Amino acid sequence: NFKNAVAIITTVQNLVLYAVLAFIYSVTAVMFPRFTMLAAANDMDGFKQSFYSSIKSIIYFLIPFAAGLIAVRFQLIDFLYGWGRVTADNVSAAGDILAFYAVGAVGIGIKEVVDRAFFSLKDTKRPAIGGIVVMVVNVAASLILISFMGVFGIPLAYSISVLSSAVLLIFMINKKIGNVKEMNLLPNTFKVIAASVIMLVILTPLKALLDSYVCGQTVLYKGIRLFVPAAAGVVVFFVATYIMKVDETIKTAQKIMDIVKRNKKC
């Protein structure tokens, strides 16, 4: 019923938003003061490097995060909410809604970082335009999608709106500060997407195997069905991006190697 659908959509939207924003705010808490300092010093080369480095980090973490949410959506909802009066149909509907909200995760992240970059440049007009785009596209897409997708059109419309706003904001800030050619933003993004797809492909049979052999409804069994694929997904993504020579993975692997070497010396 309608009341049930509204409750599920609100719960799932909050779950995705809180998870994404918790990560984003930890990034922007460090980067916003840096953006402001570089803008005040009129160091636009440093500003561009810091900005695009932040965007690369957002893409690197949030695309696989979204893919991971899509992969384990039913297991996550079942683990968090699949108790008491929550039925299997509720879990199934909430899982699909979660997948549609997850699609927009990277858009939310990019929008938050670009907004702060504009604020540090004392430009409040363009972030406002981004907010208006989110609202207008969200309403228009909702009206179109609800007619043939029902309630599932609401989360998909939201994701489309934040992705549209993110693309527009990136275009506007590129026009304002210029791009950094050596950042390899697009090639890196394609590699991250490819690694995320590989992760999804490998996790599909693993989830099916666990669902077949780990059938209990206790916290332990539900936890196994959720956390084993989640951990496997992290490993698969890391290995895939390392093979593809994604900058962030190479740097992380180097840091791990340095720590291991230091520990050996001790």
NORRA-V331851 format. One record per residue. N is the residue number from 0. RES is the residue in one small letter. BURIAL is 1 if it has 9 or more other ideal C-beta (glycine too) atoms within 8 Angstrom, else 0. Layout:
n=<N N>
res=<RES RES>
burial=<BURIAL BURIAL>
//
This chain:
n=<0 1 2 3 4 5 6 7 8 9 10 11 12 13 14 15 16 17 18 19 20 21 22 23 24 25 26 27 28 29 30 31 32 33 34 35 36 37 38 39 40 41 42 43 44 45 46 47 48 49 50 51 52 53 54 55 56 57 58 59 60 61 62 63 64 65 66 67 68 69 70 71 72 73 74 75 76 77 78 79 80 81 82 83 84 85 86 87 88 89 90 91 92 93 94 95 96 97 98 99 100 101 102 103 104 105 106 107 108 109 110 111 112 113 114 115 116 117 118 119 120 121 122 123 124 125 126 127 128 129 130 131 132 133 134 135 136 137 138 139 140 141 142 143 144 145 146 147 148 149 150 151 152 153 154 155 156 157 158 159 160 161 162 163 164 165 166 167 168 169 170 171 172 173 174 175 176 177 178 179 180 181 182 183 184 185 186 187 188 189 190 191 192 193 194 195 196 197 198 199 200 201 202 203 204 205 206 207 208 209 210 211 212 213 214 215 216 217 218 219 220 221 222 223 224 225 226 227 228 229 230 231 232 233 234 235 236 237 238 239 240 241 242 243 244 245 246 247 248 249 250 251 252 253 254 255 256 257 258 259 260 261 262 263 264 265>
res=<n f k n a v a i i t t v q n l v l y a v l a f i y s v t a v m f p r f t m l a a a n d m d g f k q s f y s s i k s i i y f l i p f a a g l i a v r f q l i d f l y g w g r v t a d n v s a a g d i l a f y a v g a v g i g i k e v v d r a f f s l k d t k r p a i g g i v v m v v n v a a s l i l i s f m g v f g i p l a y s i s v l s s a v l l i f m i n k k i g n v k e m n l l p n t f k v i a a s v i m l v i l t p l k a l l d s y v c g q t v l y k g i r l f v p a a a g v v v f f v a t y i m k v d e t i k t a q k i m d i v k r n k k c>
burial=<0 0 0 0 1 0 0 1 1 0 1 1 1 0 1 1 1 0 1 1 1 0 1 1 1 0 1 1 0 0 1 1 0 1 1 1 0 1 1 0 0 0 0 1 0 1 1 1 1 1 1 1 1 1 1 1 1 1 1 1 1 1 1 1 1 1 1 1 1 1 1 1 1 1 1 1 1 1 1 0 1 1 0 0 0 0 0 0 0 1 1 1 1 1 1 1 1 1 1 1 1 1 1 1 1 1 1 1 1 1 1 1 1 1 1 1 1 1 1 1 1 0 1 0 0 1 1 0 1 1 1 0 1 1 1 1 1 1 0 0 1 1 0 1 1 1 0 0 1 0 1 1 1 1 1 1 1 1 1 1 1 1 1 1 1 1 0 1 1 1 0 1 1 1 0 1 1 0 0 0 0 0 1 0 1 0 0 1 1 0 1 1 1 1 1 1 1 1 1 1 0 1 1 1 0 1 1 0 0 1 1 0 0 1 0 0 0 0 0 0 1 1 1 1 1 1 0 1 1 1 0 1 1 1 0 1 1 1 0 1 1 1 0 1 0 1 1 1 1 1 0 1 1 0 0 0 0 0 0 0 0 0 0 0 0 0>
//
